[in-house]
Amino acid sequence: ENAVRQKTEEEKLMEFKDELAANFNLSPETLGGLFEETNCEDTRVENAILTFGSVSVFAVIDDCIPSNEPILCKGIFLQPYLVAASHKKTSVDVIYHLLRRDISSLLEITTKSPSDS
């Protein structure tokens, strides 16, 4: 009768979301620790994708990491996809996802002429 209630996948996903949001507020330059290694050498984002699937994880990322809002990283302001690309254990899927949702900033970079600098 003292059975421990198992959390549902939805509850576990909400925990991941709450943790990512809190970590992002504390450490935006690490994108909330998405690329930190877990105890099995996978990163937190890789582990989450294996557990919840990429569609759910990218929806959480969209909810927790603002698009079109530069993040102070290593002394300069960068778009989230560039912050992701600056990490050693990054995920190309995450970079691509962040880039796709923020394509306007990439277009600004590619359409500037050298005299605009």
C-alpha positions, 0 to 999 in steps of 0.5 A, a space after each residue: 500500500 506504500 507504492 510510490 507513484 511513478 511520474 508520467 512522461 508528461 510530468 517528467 517533460 514538465 520537470 525538464 521544462 521547468 529546470 531548463 527555464 530556471 537554468 536559462 535565467 541563471 546561465 543564459 550563456 550556457 543555454 541553461 546547461 543544455 550541453 552539459 554532460 550527464 553521468 552517461 556522457 550524453 549531454 542534457 539535450 541528447 538525453 532529453 531527446 532520447 527520453 522525450 523525442 525531438 519534437 517535444 524537446 524542441 517545443 520546450 527549447 522554444 518555450 524557454 529560450 527566447 528567439 531574436 534576443 541576443 545573449 551575452 556570451 564570452 563578452 559579446 552578444 550573440 544570437 542563441 544559435 551562435 551561442 549553441 555553436 560555441 559550445 564544445 559538446 553542442 548538437 547540430 540539431 539544436 543549432 539548426 533548430 535555433 537557426 531556423 526559428 531565427 533566420 531573420 538575424 542570419 539574413 541581416 548578417 549576410 545582407 550587410 555590406 562591408 561599409 556597414 561595419 
